[in-house]
């Protein structure tokens, strides 16, 4: 089968609606090809769904302003050449990222940042809340490694973490702090990076900055929930202490109401924080993956990026994970306590039902005996009146000249009437017992 035949065959097949999207997903965020020296500015805004759509439209307006092509509708990624700089825009689940790249680095890599090339009025109108802001610079290949005084000046005297990365083809320094301009800073030394490696290295470091900050979004939530979770734990312990002193159905109902309220509160907190804690796990996983892919080589006398993040970032993430586990554990314990109380209530209800059934059985026996007594009286009464009517009939026939002896005929009819009435009453009762309605 040649290529033309294969293409013709494929065109005749019914494609899955997501086929093209699934093939394109691996290439939705291409690695930029970059050559140093360069400077980049990276800003990230947390957005609502409506703000994400507005963010894309905002980029399109900038592209129109510069006379270049804007992002296609519903795109999640855009790279635009604006003449003196390049703008990258990315839409993620809950944030949009903007990266501005300009050539050259200068003697001071952070003196004239790339973001200064963007119109101020356009930057001020970007929708959403600013979460991440950092500058990055790739120095000219072959430039001597900066000494301590230069690093101290560029990073404003803050504690620096750094290492060799990408199998020794680059060096990186940062402080993981905001500087006086409100931006973080990454300085990259080029020791033989190809354009692909330079672009990948810059992208990884900017992603590292983004995801490490986003992974801590749940930390204030966890700290705020800590006292409330402690209170709920204490309330559950108090309820469990009262289990041994339950003395009446009213006590059971009261404790069940308290447990229901406790369960509702716990589930409310879980539902409110489930996405945030889940996002923290995902972002932290990306951070650790990026650090591993940097393949760091330790600088003597300086903490590597991975070790710094392990000491400073990991405890905060673990605090979030611990709070998530506490809420999950609390919900499970409240559920078990509720099941225990429900089992106790069910046993009490079964005991009451047994007592009620026994009483109903006794009443049924009494009703049966009463019914039998009534049936006997009914047979006697009906037989008495039936025989009386027959006696009147026999007397009338005798007065009419019929050769009959009334007293003898009445005596003969008596057992026949009693047996007949008894059989009729019994048949009626059996018919009523057999009728399910």
Buried (B, 14 or more C-beta within 10 A) or exposed (E): EEEEEEEEEEEEEEEEEEEEEEEEEEEEBEBBEBBBBBBBBBBBBBBEEEBBBBBBEBBBEBBEEBEEEBBEEEBBBBBBEBEEBBBBBBBBEBBBBBBBBBBEBEEEBBEEBBBBBBEEEEBEEBBBEEBBBBBBBBBEBEEEEBEEEBBEEBBEEBEBBBBBBBEEBBBBBBBBEEBEEEBBBBBBBBBEBEEEBBBBBBBBBBBBBBBBBBBBBBBEBBEEBBEEBEEBBEBBEEBBEEBEEBEEEEEBEBBBEBBEEBBEBBBEBBEEBEEBBEBBBEBBEBBBBBBEBBBBEEBEEBBBBBBBBBEEBBEBBEBBBEBBEBBBEBBEBBBEBBEEBEEBBEEBEEEEEEEEEEEEEEEEEEEEEEEEEEBEEBBEEBBBEBBEEBBEBBBEBBEEEEEBEBEEBBEEBBEEBBEBBBEEBEEEEEEEEEEEE
